[in-house]
């Protein structure tokens, strides 16, 4: 399971929409060993393509350092599919960098964006539930 | 000697540590020493030909070494060498 607060889901979808017509991408951070995403880092798509994404390496380094400074670590990546469903493509599976990560995909194929999350281990894809935990704040 | 910061995917090959101090005067030397001391990383950082693997990004302090002198980039005491996975897909 991936616990992804609603305001971060909104931030992710907004970054994906802003990236059109290209794919957009970014990184997710949580406390080590936890499945609650506490920060997301929209990054530039260095591939600048409607069919491919590459997290900009400098943005990645900045995100990694910011996360570490907050006691977090990068635990996953999100990216958009502009014309296909929210399911990992063969390229996504082949290039998945870390079996411990969560892989969030936002499909912009339909009028309303669809967000799903997957684990990718040794080339095997498994969808996981995404729980939109409430944003902490004043009651 | 420079400090090498490891991505989560390589830490199991370094007893779970997130950083190591590794000798070397260039990025290439540091990475060769890193792999020599932690053979589980072989093939994940450098290719069989000794070039930088395309699935990782290596930084000297704030800069991607591909935009410096690559594996020939000089490294000094107190520098930080960071290794992160190259994150890409389609």
Backbone of each chain as ProteinMPNN parsed JSONL, in Angstrom:
{"seq_chain_A": "XXXXXXXXXXXXXXXXXXXXXXXXXXXXXXXXXXXXXXXXXXXXXXXXXXXXXXXXXXXXXXXXXXXXXXXXXXXXXXXXXXXXXXXXXXXXXXXXXXXXXXXXXXXXXXXXXXXXXXXXXXXXXXXXXXXXXXXXXXX", "coords_chain_A": {"N_chain_A": [[0.841, -1.202, 0.0], [0.378, 2.275, -0.659], [0.445, 5.182, 1.085], [-0.831, 8.163, 0.303], [-1.194, 11.386, 0.727], [-4.057, 13.496, 0.062], [-3.523, 16.139, -0.725], [-0.975, 15.944, -1.754], [-1.404, 14.182, -3.852], [-2.897, 15.882, -5.435], [-0.961, 17.787, -6.028], [0.818, 16.253, -7.521], [-0.769, 15.504, -9.739], [-1.291, 18.031, -10.772], [1.284, 18.83, -11.565], [1.718, 16.973, -13.56], [-0.274, 17.654, -15.427], [0.587, 20.214, -16.053], [2.841, 19.629, -17.472], [2.086, 18.791, -19.971], [2.391, 18.999, -23.584], [4.174, 16.963, -23.054], [5.447, 14.089, -21.219], [5.487, 14.145, -17.638], [7.359, 14.195, -14.541], [8.489, 13.121, -11.251], [9.637, 12.88, -7.812], [9.13, 10.897, -4.827], [8.989, 11.122, -1.276], [9.526, 9.557, 1.873], [9.5, 8.618, 5.4], [12.205, 6.503, 6.358], [11.461, 3.135, 5.759], [8.739, 3.522, 6.001], [5.365, 3.856, 4.606], [4.059, 6.149, 4.1], [3.79, 8.912, 2.159], [5.495, 11.891, 2.516], [6.581, 14.089, 1.306], [6.559, 15.448, -1.988], [8.45, 15.792, -4.95], [8.358, 17.625, -7.64], [9.985, 17.248, -10.748], [12.105, 18.252, -13.491], [11.525, 16.915, -16.759], [14.005, 15.461, -18.278], [14.11, 14.207, -20.682], [12.242, 15.448, -22.211], [9.838, 14.654, -23.677], [6.906, 13.209, -25.185], [6.626, 10.558, -24.855], [8.58, 9.427, -23.299], [10.358, 9.588, -20.155], [12.848, 11.192, -18.178], [14.093, 11.642, -15.083], [15.362, 14.699, -14.199], [18.783, 14.812, -13.589], [20.075, 16.667, -11.844], [17.943, 17.818, -10.462], [17.139, 15.54, -9.152], [19.295, 15.078, -7.392], [19.08, 17.358, -5.777], [16.549, 16.91, -4.638], [17.029, 14.555, -3.24], [18.854, 15.416, -1.322], [17.348, 17.34, 0.058], [15.338, 15.719, 1.091], [16.813, 14.016, 2.749], [17.73, 15.849, 4.621], [15.402, 16.333, 5.965], [14.946, 14.058, 7.309], [13.943, 12.107, 5.72], [13.63, 9.738, 2.953], [14.101, 9.108, -0.565], [11.516, 7.324, -1.948], [10.182, 6.573, -4.154], [8.879, 7.14, -7.502], [7.018, 9.321, -9.618], [5.212, 9.486, -12.704], [3.767, 10.701, -15.788], [1.434, 9.273, -18.106], [0.646, 10.208, -21.223], [-1.062, 9.407, -23.253], [-1.849, 6.842, -22.773], [-3.018, 4.136, -20.615], [-2.876, 4.066, -16.964], [-0.647, 2.208, -16.4], [2.351, 0.341, -15.952], [4.683, 0.715, -18.6], [6.516, -1.396, -20.933], [9.053, -0.201, -21.052], [9.083, 1.199, -18.627], [9.151, -0.928, -16.828], [11.497, -2.244, -17.532], [13.384, -0.344, -16.858], [13.1, 0.204, -14.206], [14.451, 1.463, -11.289], [14.8, 0.598, -8.623], [13.934, -1.986, -6.482], [12.662, -1.551, -4.074], [11.113, 0.649, -4.346], [8.141, 2.717, -4.88], [6.028, 2.982, -7.681], [4.407, 5.387, -9.187], [1.867, 6.148, -11.44], [0.339, 8.485, -13.53], [-2.391, 8.683, -15.503], [-3.282, 10.593, -18.28], [-5.057, 10.187, -20.2], [-7.848, 10.094, -20.272], [-10.578, 12.433, -19.652], [-10.609, 12.999, -16.918], [-7.851, 12.829, -14.758], [-6.148, 9.767, -13.885], [-4.79, 8.077, -11.167], [-2.443, 5.682, -10.229], [-0.635, 3.125, -8.369], [2.324, 1.116, -8.288], [4.348, -1.793, -7.53], [7.497, -2.845, -8.644], [9.311, -5.554, -9.144], [12.051, -7.368, -9.992], [11.206, -7.391, -12.668], [8.54, -8.044, -12.448], [5.28, -6.839, -12.22], [3.175, -5.401, -9.811], [0.134, -4.119, -8.833], [-0.618, -1.728, -6.27], [-2.701, -0.683, -3.523], [-3.728, 2.766, -3.257], [-3.895, 4.954, -0.69], [-5.678, 7.774, 0.173], [-4.764, 9.504, 2.546], [-5.942, 11.808, 5.051], [-4.994, 15.27, 5.079], [-2.792, 16.44, 7.55], [-3.672, 18.844, 10.039], [-5.13, 21.888, 11.484], [-7.945, 21.308, 13.636]], "CA_chain_A": [[0.0, 0.0, 0.0], [1.033, 3.58, -0.628], [-0.4, 6.226, 1.656], [-0.471, 9.38, -0.437], [-2.179, 12.398, 1.127], [-4.797, 14.076, -1.055], [-2.905, 17.376, -1.249], [0.176, 15.557, -2.58], [-1.971, 13.672, -5.107], [-3.274, 17.046, -6.246], [0.292, 18.395, -6.501], [1.349, 15.362, -8.559], [-1.605, 15.624, -10.942], [-1.089, 19.378, -11.328], [2.575, 18.852, -12.274], [1.565, 16.182, -14.792], [-1.052, 18.453, -16.383], [1.408, 21.352, -16.485], [3.889, 19.147, -18.362], [1.563, 18.464, -21.303], [2.078, 17.672, -24.126], [5.183, 15.964, -22.7], [5.325, 13.41, -19.938], [6.07, 14.847, -16.498], [7.85, 13.224, -13.561], [8.935, 13.664, -9.971], [10.056, 11.89, -6.814], [8.334, 10.808, -3.605], [9.838, 10.884, -0.101], [8.869, 9.093, 3.101], [10.468, 8.2, 6.417], [12.731, 5.174, 6.021], [10.653, 2.006, 6.21], [7.319, 3.881, 6.079], [4.693, 3.929, 3.314], [3.334, 7.423, 4.034], [4.567, 9.925, 1.445], [5.423, 13.166, 3.227], [6.907, 15.175, 0.38], [6.822, 15.066, -3.363], [9.369, 16.712, -5.616], [8.239, 17.7, -9.1], [11.288, 17.446, -11.38], [12.063, 18.425, -14.942], [11.693, 15.725, -17.588], [15.169, 15.763, -19.117], [13.882, 13.633, -22.014], [11.359, 16.384, -22.917], [9.197, 13.8, -24.673], [5.551, 12.759, -24.87], [6.633, 9.099, -24.709], [9.647, 9.003, -22.386], [10.753, 10.566, -19.147], [14.091, 11.021, -17.422], [14.165, 12.608, -13.992], [16.556, 15.527, -14.356], [19.716, 14.366, -12.543], [20.344, 17.685, -10.799], [16.741, 17.891, -9.621], [17.158, 14.345, -8.302], [20.257, 15.299, -6.301], [18.497, 18.347, -4.855], [15.458, 16.267, -3.898], [17.625, 13.581, -2.324], [19.451, 16.149, -0.189], [16.28, 17.939, 0.855], [14.675, 14.636, 1.83], [17.683, 13.559, 3.829], [17.746, 16.882, 5.644], [14.135, 16.275, 6.691], [14.802, 12.722, 7.898], [13.194, 11.278, 4.769], [14.419, 9.25, 1.821], [13.314, 8.933, -1.787], [10.928, 5.974, -1.92], [9.456, 6.277, -5.37], [8.852, 8.109, -8.59], [5.758, 9.385, -10.36], [5.285, 10.089, -14.04], [2.487, 10.684, -16.487], [1.233, 8.693, -19.436], [-0.217, 11.217, -21.834], [-2.047, 8.828, -24.177], [-2.121, 5.438, -22.438], [-3.542, 3.926, -19.27], [-1.937, 4.17, -15.842], [-0.043, 0.9, -16.157], [3.755, 0.464, -16.38], [5.041, 0.296, -19.951], [7.72, -2.24, -20.931], [10.213, 0.637, -20.707], [9.047, 1.46, -17.184], [9.538, -2.146, -16.108], [12.907, -2.547, -17.819], [14.296, 0.651, -16.289], [12.785, 0.457, -12.796], [15.783, 1.479, -10.686], [14.956, 0.138, -7.234], [12.791, -2.847, -6.147], [11.971, -1.105, -2.859], [10.37, 1.883, -4.637], [6.768, 2.774, -5.373], [5.992, 3.571, -9.02], [3.096, 6.009, -9.369], [1.63, 6.575, -12.817], [-0.862, 9.288, -13.724], [-2.842, 8.673, -16.895], [-4.016, 11.789, -18.717], [-5.745, 9.772, -21.419], [-9.261, 10.473, -20.158], [-10.782, 13.819, -19.218], [-10.179, 13.089, -15.525], [-6.62, 12.064, -14.549], [-6.23, 8.566, -13.059], [-3.499, 7.847, -10.494], [-2.289, 4.333, -9.679], [0.725, 2.864, -7.892], [2.795, -0.253, -8.542], [5.68, -2.261, -7.163], [8.131, -3.524, -9.776], [10.41, -6.333, -8.568], [12.577, -8.37, -10.934], [10.422, -7.42, -13.886], [7.142, -8.383, -12.175], [4.508, -5.657, -11.829], [2.023, -5.64, -8.937], [-0.51, -2.876, -8.401], [-0.853, -1.607, -4.836], [-3.715, 0.342, -3.244], [-3.294, 4.117, -2.873], [-4.838, 5.471, 0.301], [-5.543, 9.237, 0.272], [-4.917, 9.892, 3.952], [-6.232, 13.236, 5.174], [-3.881, 16.16, 5.376], [-2.802, 16.868, 8.944], [-3.854, 20.288, 10.165], [-5.987, 22.293, 12.605], [-9.258, 20.671, 13.651]], "C_chain_A": [[0.873, 1.248, 0.0], [0.043, 4.561, -0.018], [0.072, 7.566, 1.081], [-1.53, 10.443, -0.149], [-2.783, 13.117, -0.081], [-4.121, 15.322, -1.61], [-1.664, 17.052, -2.074], [-0.291, 14.936, -3.893], [-2.33, 14.837, -6.028], [-2.026, 17.719, -6.827], [0.884, 17.574, -7.66], [0.555, 15.535, -9.857], [-1.407, 16.992, -11.598], [0.217, 19.457, -12.112], [2.469, 18.078, -13.589], [0.789, 16.969, -15.849], [-0.212, 19.607, -16.926], [2.466, 20.921, -17.496], [3.417, 18.844, -19.767], [2.099, 19.429, -22.361], [3.106, 16.588, -23.768], [4.779, 15.206, -21.431], [5.987, 14.281, -18.867], [6.46, 13.801, -15.455], [8.265, 13.929, -12.279], [9.201, 12.532, -9.004], [9.221, 12.002, -5.552], [9.257, 10.491, -2.433], [8.991, 10.493, 1.104], [9.934, 8.841, 4.155], [10.942, 6.795, 6.087], [11.847, 4.07, 6.603], [9.164, 2.283, 6.284], [6.711, 3.935, 4.672], [3.829, 5.186, 3.188], [4.214, 8.463, 3.342], [4.386, 11.266, 2.157], [5.772, 14.349, 2.335], [6.943, 14.62, -1.029], [7.612, 16.189, -4.026], [9.117, 16.672, -7.117], [9.622, 17.969, -9.696], [11.074, 17.723, -12.868], [12.184, 17.061, -15.615], [12.82, 16.012, -18.579], [15.027, 15.172, -20.513], [13.003, 14.547, -22.868], [10.616, 15.685, -24.048], [7.787, 13.46, -24.213], [5.505, 11.26, -24.612], [7.663, 8.588, -23.719], [9.818, 10.053, -21.301], [12.114, 10.179, -18.586], [14.083, 12.078, -16.33], [15.476, 13.381, -14.124], [17.543, 15.21, -13.233], [20.004, 15.4, -11.464], [19.145, 17.86, -9.893], [16.709, 16.709, -8.654], [18.093, 14.544, -7.112], [19.698, 16.287, -5.282], [17.399, 17.723, -4.002], [16.017, 15.304, -2.855], [18.191, 14.282, -1.087], [18.381, 16.774, 0.695], [15.599, 16.877, 1.709], [15.534, 14.201, 3.002], [17.713, 14.567, 4.973], [16.496, 16.881, 6.504], [13.918, 14.9, 7.332], [14.027, 11.764, 7.009], [14.161, 10.645, 3.777], [13.503, 9.096, 0.618], [12.83, 7.481, -1.827], [10.152, 5.666, -3.194], [9.5, 7.414, -6.357], [7.437, 8.141, -9.155], [6.048, 9.915, -11.756], [3.942, 9.933, -14.712], [2.573, 9.845, -17.754], [0.226, 9.593, -20.135], [-1.322, 10.603, -22.691], [-2.364, 7.373, -23.884], [-2.591, 5.347, -20.995], [-2.435, 4.007, -18.219], [-1.414, 2.784, -15.48], [1.395, 0.952, -16.676], [3.976, -0.065, -17.792], [6.236, -0.651, -19.866], [8.982, -1.455, -20.588], [10.264, 0.927, -19.215], [9.561, 0.256, -16.401], [11.03, -2.406, -16.287], [13.847, -1.593, -17.091], [14.009, 0.947, -14.828], [14.06, 0.355, -11.959], [15.907, 0.797, -9.328], [13.738, -0.704, -6.844], [12.043, -2.42, -4.885], [11.074, 0.099, -3.125], [8.906, 1.631, -4.993], [6.799, 3.509, -6.717], [4.577, 4.077, -9.286], [2.988, 6.493, -10.815], [0.31, 7.328, -12.875], [-1.214, 9.23, -15.205], [-3.661, 9.923, -17.182], [-4.822, 11.494, -19.97], [-7.204, 10.229, -21.425], [-9.363, 11.92, -19.667], [-10.333, 14.013, -17.769], [-8.905, 12.259, -15.341], [-6.869, 10.857, -13.63], [-4.846, 8.267, -12.489], [-3.483, 6.45, -9.892], [-0.844, 4.124, -9.259], [1.063, 1.386, -8.024], [4.1, -0.511, -7.811], [6.213, -3.005, -8.384], [9.377, -4.222, -9.244], [10.807, -7.411, -9.569], [11.677, -8.515, -12.163], [8.957, -7.775, -13.693], [6.42, -7.164, -11.608], [3.35, -6.074, -10.939], [1.423, -4.295, -8.547], [-0.688, -2.894, -6.89], [-1.915, -0.54, -4.61], [-3.066, 1.683, -2.883], [-4.338, 4.662, -1.917], [-4.638, 6.979, 0.451], [-5.76, 9.709, 1.704], [-5.176, 11.381, 4.049], [-4.967, 14.024, 5.493], [-3.936, 16.539, 6.855], [-2.982, 18.375, 9.03], [-4.769, 20.61, 11.322], [-7.372, 21.653, 12.506], [-10.315, 21.688, 14.05]], "O_chain_A": [[1.958, 1.27, 0.581], [-1.058, 4.751, -0.534], [1.187, 8.026, 1.328], [-2.625, 10.406, -0.709], [-2.122, 13.321, -1.1], [-4.136, 15.549, -2.82], [-1.326, 17.796, -2.995], [0.342, 15.13, -4.93], [-2.099, 14.787, -7.236], [-2.031, 18.164, -7.974], [1.38, 18.128, -8.642], [1.132, 15.691, -10.933], [-1.362, 17.1, -12.823], [0.271, 20.065, -13.181], [3.05, 18.47, -14.601], [1.149, 16.955, -17.026], [-0.288, 19.938, -18.109], [2.939, 21.737, -18.287], [4.235, 18.658, -20.668], [2.252, 20.611, -22.051], [2.931, 15.427, -24.135], [3.897, 15.628, -20.684], [6.913, 15.043, -19.145], [5.966, 12.673, -15.474], [8.376, 15.153, -12.224], [9.012, 11.362, -9.336], [8.675, 13.062, -5.243], [10.19, 9.699, -2.564], [7.901, 11.021, 1.325], [11.127, 8.846, 3.853], [10.165, 5.981, 5.589], [11.528, 4.077, 7.792], [8.389, 1.38, 6.598], [7.428, 4.046, 3.678], [2.983, 5.286, 2.299], [5.256, 8.851, 3.869], [3.262, 11.717, 2.372], [5.322, 15.471, 2.57], [7.312, 13.465, -1.244], [7.457, 17.366, -3.702], [9.613, 15.775, -7.799], [10.351, 18.828, -9.199], [10.005, 17.461, -13.42], [12.858, 16.165, -15.108], [12.628, 16.704, -19.578], [15.737, 15.58, -21.432], [13.007, 14.446, -24.094], [10.737, 16.058, -25.215], [7.501, 13.426, -23.017], [4.472, 10.735, -24.197], [7.618, 7.419, -23.338], [9.484, 11.225, -21.478], [12.477, 9.004, -18.529], [14.067, 13.275, -16.619], [16.557, 12.793, -14.156], [17.197, 15.321, -12.057], [20.16, 15.048, -10.295], [19.301, 18.032, -8.684], [16.311, 16.846, -7.497], [17.745, 14.228, -5.974], [19.824, 16.082, -4.074], [17.32, 17.97, -2.799], [15.533, 15.25, -1.724], [18.032, 13.812, 0.039], [18.482, 16.747, 1.922], [15.319, 17.094, 2.888], [15.04, 14.037, 4.118], [17.722, 14.191, 6.145], [16.514, 17.364, 7.636], [12.833, 14.613, 7.839], [13.519, 10.743, 7.471], [15.349, 10.964, 3.757], [12.286, 8.969, 0.76], [13.622, 6.542, -1.75], [9.532, 4.608, -3.301], [10.062, 8.481, -6.107], [6.741, 7.126, -9.171], [6.988, 10.681, -11.97], [3.093, 9.152, -14.282], [3.626, 9.725, -18.379], [-0.914, 9.724, -19.689], [-2.391, 11.193, -22.845], [-3.072, 6.728, -24.657], [-2.572, 6.328, -20.252], [-1.244, 4.016, -18.532], [-1.695, 2.258, -14.404], [1.644, 1.541, -17.728], [3.516, -1.154, -18.138], [6.903, -0.706, -18.833], [9.876, -1.971, -19.916], [11.333, 0.909, -18.605], [10.31, 0.403, -15.436], [11.737, -2.741, -15.336], [14.967, -1.966, -16.742], [14.615, 1.854, -14.258], [14.687, -0.703, -11.912], [17.015, 0.449, -8.919], [12.617, -0.198, -6.868], [10.922, -2.869, -4.646], [10.347, 0.533, -2.231], [8.497, 0.525, -5.346], [7.493, 4.513, -6.878], [3.669, 3.298, -9.572], [3.887, 7.151, -11.339], [-0.704, 6.875, -12.343], [-0.44, 9.669, -16.056], [-4.589, 10.269, -16.452], [-5.22, 12.398, -20.704], [-7.724, 10.687, -22.443], [-8.362, 12.542, -19.314], [-9.755, 15.043, -17.421], [-8.88, 11.091, -15.731], [-7.692, 10.921, -12.716], [-3.858, 8.21, -13.222], [-4.385, 6.074, -9.144], [0.059, 4.828, -9.712], [0.198, 0.52, -7.889], [4.858, 0.411, -7.511], [5.469, -3.706, -9.07], [10.375, -3.573, -8.93], [9.995, -8.259, -9.942], [11.423, -9.624, -12.632], [8.2, -7.808, -14.663], [6.878, -6.54, -10.65], [2.618, -7.005, -11.274], [2.112, -3.434, -8.0], [-0.888, -3.954, -6.298], [-2.032, 0.4, -5.397], [-1.993, 1.723, -2.281], [-5.508, 4.814, -2.27], [-3.549, 7.422, 0.816], [-6.816, 10.25, 2.034], [-4.684, 12.147, 3.221], [-4.017, 13.515, 6.087], [-4.993, 16.914, 7.363], [-2.486, 19.106, 8.172], [-5.154, 19.714, 12.073], [-7.903, 21.481, 11.409], [-11.497, 21.353, 14.124]]}, "seq_chain_B": "XXXXXXXXXXXXXXXXXXXXXXXXXXXXXXXXXXXXXXXXXXXXXXXXXXXXXXXXXXXXXXXXXXXXXXXXXXXXXXXXXXXXXXXXXX", "coords_chain_B": {"N_chain_B": [[40.354, 11.935, 1.998], [37.656, 11.305, -0.261], [34.114, 11.336, 0.537], [31.751, 8.883, -0.2], [28.488, 8.772, -1.193], [25.806, 6.572, -1.018], [23.154, 5.119, -2.992], [19.94, 3.766, -1.964], [19.636, 1.272, -3.15], [22.151, 0.218, -3.402], [23.1, -0.038, -0.852], [22.77, -2.498, 0.6], [25.01, -3.879, -0.191], [26.992, -2.764, 1.218], [26.981, -3.29, 3.901], [24.658, -2.047, 4.729], [25.24, 0.607, 5.044], [25.001, 4.173, 4.451], [26.893, 5.86, 3.504], [30.368, 5.956, 2.592], [33.886, 6.18, 3.147], [36.218, 6.533, 0.676], [39.262, 5.866, -0.979], [41.049, 7.698, -3.59], [41.993, 9.59, -6.484], [40.638, 10.459, -8.627], [37.29, 10.454, -10.025], [36.92, 8.033, -11.363], [38.902, 6.404, -10.167], [37.999, 6.365, -7.525], [35.518, 5.075, -7.815], [36.343, 2.61, -8.816], [37.798, 1.659, -6.618], [35.741, 1.552, -4.771], [34.09, -0.488, -5.81], [35.929, -2.56, -5.791], [36.245, -2.969, -3.084], [33.708, -3.742, -2.391], [32.378, -6.12, -3.734], [29.802, -6.856, -4.494], [28.713, -4.712, -5.755], [29.647, -4.754, -8.265], [29.286, -4.296, -11.726], [27.081, -2.705, -11.379], [27.72, -0.087, -11.071], [29.972, 0.549, -12.602], [30.597, -0.36, -15.993], [31.523, -3.477, -17.646], [33.507, -2.648, -19.302], [34.632, -0.655, -17.92], [33.497, 1.833, -18.026], [31.2, 4.453, -17.011], [28.203, 3.258, -15.701], [25.088, 3.341, -17.425], [22.819, 3.358, -15.933], [23.195, 4.706, -13.605], [23.708, 7.871, -11.965], [26.416, 9.966, -11.284], [27.793, 12.227, -9.043], [29.96, 14.958, -8.411], [30.186, 16.67, -5.608], [27.961, 19.187, -6.235], [27.618, 18.667, -8.906], [26.899, 16.855, -11.883], [28.971, 14.33, -12.983], [29.178, 13.725, -15.644], [29.042, 16.1, -16.928], [31.335, 17.253, -16.202], [34.575, 16.141, -16.141], [33.946, 13.523, -16.538], [34.842, 10.197, -15.725], [37.432, 10.943, -15.338], [37.398, 13.145, -13.766], [38.778, 15.19, -11.284], [39.235, 14.541, -7.795], [39.108, 15.76, -4.497], [40.269, 15.81, -1.046], [37.65, 15.886, 1.307], [35.693, 16.297, -0.573], [32.432, 15.382, -1.781], [31.145, 12.531, -3.188], [28.394, 11.553, -4.902], [26.179, 8.904, -5.574], [23.448, 8.158, -7.517], [20.46, 6.47, -8.582], [19.754, 6.414, -12.102], [16.79, 7.694, -13.116], [14.26, 6.74, -15.081], [11.913, 6.161, -17.78], [9.018, 5.198, -19.668]], "CA_chain_B": [[39.66, 11.024, 1.074], [36.257, 11.726, -0.452], [33.002, 10.54, 1.053], [30.867, 8.411, -1.265], [27.113, 8.567, -0.71], [25.248, 5.452, -1.774], [21.693, 5.02, -3.076], [19.406, 2.646, -1.159], [19.749, -0.007, -3.84], [23.52, -0.307, -3.238], [23.498, -0.137, 0.565], [22.935, -3.874, 1.089], [26.356, -4.364, -0.513], [27.933, -2.027, 2.065], [26.512, -3.516, 5.276], [23.559, -1.148, 5.054], [25.691, 1.986, 5.272], [24.573, 5.122, 3.417], [28.067, 6.517, 2.933], [31.652, 5.32, 2.85], [35.061, 6.96, 2.757], [36.899, 5.691, -0.308], [40.398, 6.587, -1.54], [41.097, 7.869, -5.041], [42.262, 10.968, -6.89], [39.652, 10.811, -9.659], [36.02, 9.746, -9.879], [37.132, 6.663, -11.82], [39.645, 5.657, -9.144], [37.128, 6.181, -6.356], [34.504, 4.061, -8.116], [37.024, 1.305, -8.898], [38.093, 1.239, -5.238], [34.456, 1.225, -4.146], [33.655, -1.808, -6.28], [36.917, -3.548, -5.34], [35.984, -3.258, -1.67], [32.33, -4.209, -2.239], [32.189, -6.772, -5.043], [28.384, -6.937, -4.846], [28.349, -3.564, -6.593], [30.219, -4.941, -9.606], [28.277, -4.296, -12.787], [25.98, -1.777, -11.092], [28.243, 1.278, -11.086], [30.813, 0.612, -13.791], [30.381, -1.464, -16.925], [32.675, -4.372, -17.793], [34.554, -1.902, -20.0], [35.164, 0.373, -17.028], [32.827, 3.134, -18.186], [30.113, 4.69, -16.062], [26.975, 2.576, -16.096], [24.078, 4.35, -17.78], [21.712, 3.337, -14.985], [23.494, 5.526, -12.429], [24.28, 9.205, -12.107], [27.444, 10.203, -10.278], [27.979, 13.664, -8.86], [30.997, 15.5, -7.539], [29.486, 17.743, -4.885], [26.656, 19.494, -6.823], [27.643, 18.563, -10.367], [26.899, 15.567, -12.582], [30.334, 14.213, -13.533], [29.128, 13.671, -17.109], [29.245, 17.464, -17.416], [32.694, 17.661, -15.818], [35.483, 15.346, -16.971], [33.568, 12.112, -16.45], [35.611, 9.405, -14.772], [38.725, 11.609, -15.112], [37.199, 14.309, -12.892], [39.637, 15.125, -10.095], [38.533, 14.534, -6.511], [39.996, 16.188, -3.409], [39.806, 15.532, 0.318], [36.506, 16.693, 1.702], [34.646, 16.273, -1.591], [31.39, 14.373, -1.658], [30.763, 11.866, -4.437], [27.071, 10.953, -4.705], [25.691, 7.996, -6.611], [21.992, 8.003, -7.486], [19.979, 5.754, -9.769], [19.169, 7.179, -13.192], [15.37, 7.364, -13.043], [13.699, 6.986, -16.403], [10.932, 5.191, -18.246], [8.293, 5.659, -20.838]], "C_chain_B": [[38.21, 11.448, 0.94], [35.273, 10.776, 0.223], [32.113, 10.152, -0.139], [29.507, 8.117, -0.658], [26.41, 7.572, -1.629], [23.733, 5.523, -1.858], [21.218, 3.778, -2.322], [19.683, 1.307, -1.826], [21.158, -0.605, -3.706], [23.9, -0.549, -1.78], [23.601, -1.562, 1.087], [24.325, -4.441, 0.801], [27.419, -3.682, 0.339], [27.475, -2.112, 3.524], [25.453, -2.507, 5.694], [23.962, 0.304, 5.229], [25.269, 2.893, 4.119], [25.753, 5.883, 2.835], [29.329, 5.809, 3.387], [32.751, 6.307, 2.502], [35.929, 6.057, 1.894], [38.071, 6.48, -0.886], [40.301, 6.711, -3.055], [41.275, 9.331, -5.383], [41.333, 11.427, -8.004], [38.374, 10.039, -9.38], [36.197, 8.276, -10.273], [37.858, 5.824, -10.777], [38.774, 5.369, -7.93], [36.113, 5.064, -6.623], [35.137, 2.671, -8.241], [37.335, 0.769, -7.508], [36.811, 0.816, -4.515], [34.028, -0.192, -4.528], [34.628, -2.9, -5.814], [36.651, -3.949, -3.887], [34.613, -3.854, -1.416], [31.91, -4.87, -3.541], [30.719, -6.922, -5.453], [27.934, -5.792, -5.733], [28.867, -3.706, -8.028], [29.091, -4.986, -10.628], [27.13, -3.346, -12.544], [26.421, -0.323, -11.138], [29.073, 1.494, -12.347], [30.478, -0.575, -14.685], [31.624, -2.351, -16.962], [33.836, -3.66, -18.479], [35.141, -0.787, -19.137], [34.556, 1.74, -17.213], [31.693, 3.239, -17.168], [28.833, 4.026, -16.566], [25.874, 3.596, -16.377], [22.894, 4.36, -16.82], [22.019, 4.072, -13.687], [23.943, 6.921, -12.862], [25.27, 9.394, -10.967], [27.731, 11.698, -10.244], [29.23, 13.925, -8.032], [30.394, 16.741, -6.899], [28.144, 18.012, -5.583], [26.565, 19.181, -8.311], [27.7, 17.121, -10.858], [28.263, 15.42, -13.276], [30.333, 14.092, -15.051], [29.338, 15.049, -17.722], [30.555, 18.048, -16.918], [33.645, 16.875, -16.729], [35.181, 13.858, -16.852], [34.401, 11.393, -15.403], [36.973, 10.026, -14.482], [38.609, 12.829, -14.196], [38.025, 14.159, -11.618], [38.817, 15.281, -8.814], [39.532, 14.908, -5.421], [39.426, 15.762, -2.059], [38.63, 16.442, 0.649], [35.418, 16.776, 0.645], [33.631, 15.176, -1.281], [31.06, 13.84, -3.048], [29.433, 11.174, -4.172], [26.729, 10.061, -5.883], [24.177, 7.906, -6.444], [21.571, 7.196, -8.702], [19.528, 6.746, -10.836], [17.704, 6.75, -13.276], [14.715, 7.75, -14.364], [12.71, 5.889, -16.757], [10.197, 5.768, -19.427], [6.828, 5.852, -20.57]], "O_chain_B": [[37.598, 11.9, 1.908], [35.554, 9.598, 0.445], [31.773, 10.991, -0.973], [29.385, 7.319, 0.271], [26.421, 7.714, -2.851], [23.083, 5.941, -0.9], [21.995, 2.856, -2.073], [19.939, 0.315, -1.144], [21.333, -1.811, -3.879], [24.911, -1.194, -1.503], [24.443, -1.828, 1.945], [24.767, -5.375, 1.47], [28.607, -3.977, 0.207], [27.567, -1.143, 4.277], [25.356, -2.151, 6.869], [23.118, 1.147, 5.531], [25.184, 2.461, 2.969], [25.626, 6.492, 1.773], [29.354, 5.149, 4.426], [32.561, 7.177, 1.653], [36.325, 4.968, 2.309], [37.904, 7.645, -1.249], [39.589, 5.957, -3.717], [40.78, 10.21, -4.678], [41.241, 12.619, -8.299], [38.37, 9.088, -8.598], [35.686, 7.383, -9.598], [37.486, 4.677, -10.526], [38.806, 4.271, -7.376], [35.878, 4.213, -5.766], [34.546, 1.675, -7.824], [37.161, -0.42, -7.24], [36.801, -0.149, -3.751], [33.651, -0.991, -3.67], [34.217, -4.013, -5.486], [36.81, -5.11, -3.51], [34.369, -4.413, -0.347], [31.191, -4.283, -4.349], [30.425, -7.097, -6.636], [26.897, -5.881, -6.39], [28.563, -2.884, -8.892], [28.068, -5.638, -10.413], [26.276, -3.186, -13.415], [25.587, 0.577, -11.234], [28.904, 2.481, -13.062], [30.124, -1.651, -14.205], [32.653, -2.012, -16.378], [34.998, -4.01, -18.276], [36.037, -0.063, -19.571], [35.033, 2.714, -16.63], [31.288, 2.252, -16.553], [28.436, 4.214, -17.716], [25.739, 4.589, -15.663], [22.057, 5.261, -16.877], [21.204, 4.067, -12.765], [24.475, 7.121, -13.954], [24.995, 9.026, -9.825], [27.889, 12.343, -11.281], [29.52, 13.205, -7.076], [30.128, 17.736, -7.573], [27.261, 17.155, -5.537], [25.52, 19.413, -8.918], [28.436, 16.289, -10.329], [28.661, 16.283, -14.059], [31.359, 14.324, -15.69], [29.754, 15.171, -18.875], [30.857, 19.212, -17.183], [33.526, 16.941, -17.952], [36.067, 13.026, -17.046], [34.636, 11.923, -14.317], [37.608, 9.678, -13.487], [39.612, 13.471, -13.886], [37.974, 13.123, -10.955], [37.849, 16.039, -8.758], [40.667, 14.43, -5.422], [38.254, 15.402, -1.948], [38.629, 17.625, 0.306], [34.327, 17.271, 0.926], [33.934, 14.187, -0.613], [30.74, 14.6, -3.961], [29.352, 10.3, -3.309], [26.959, 10.416, -7.039], [23.684, 7.613, -5.355], [22.24, 7.227, -9.735], [18.983, 7.802, -10.514], [17.414, 5.572, -13.485], [14.629, 8.927, -14.715], [12.67, 4.834, -16.124], [10.667, 6.688, -20.097], [6.082, 6.241, -21.468]]}, "name": "protein", "num_of_chains": 2, "seq": "XXXXXXXXXXXXXXXXXXXXXXXXXXXXXXXXXXXXXXXXXXXXXXXXXXXXXXXXXXXXXXXXXXXXXXXXXXXXXXXXXXXXXXXXXXXXXXXXXXXXXXXXXXXXXXXXXXXXXXXXXXXXXXXXXXXXXXXXXXXXXXXXXXXXXXXXXXXXXXXXXXXXXXXXXXXXXXXXXXXXXXXXXXXXXXXXXXXXXXXXXXXXXXXXXXXXXXXXXXXXXXXXXXXXX"}
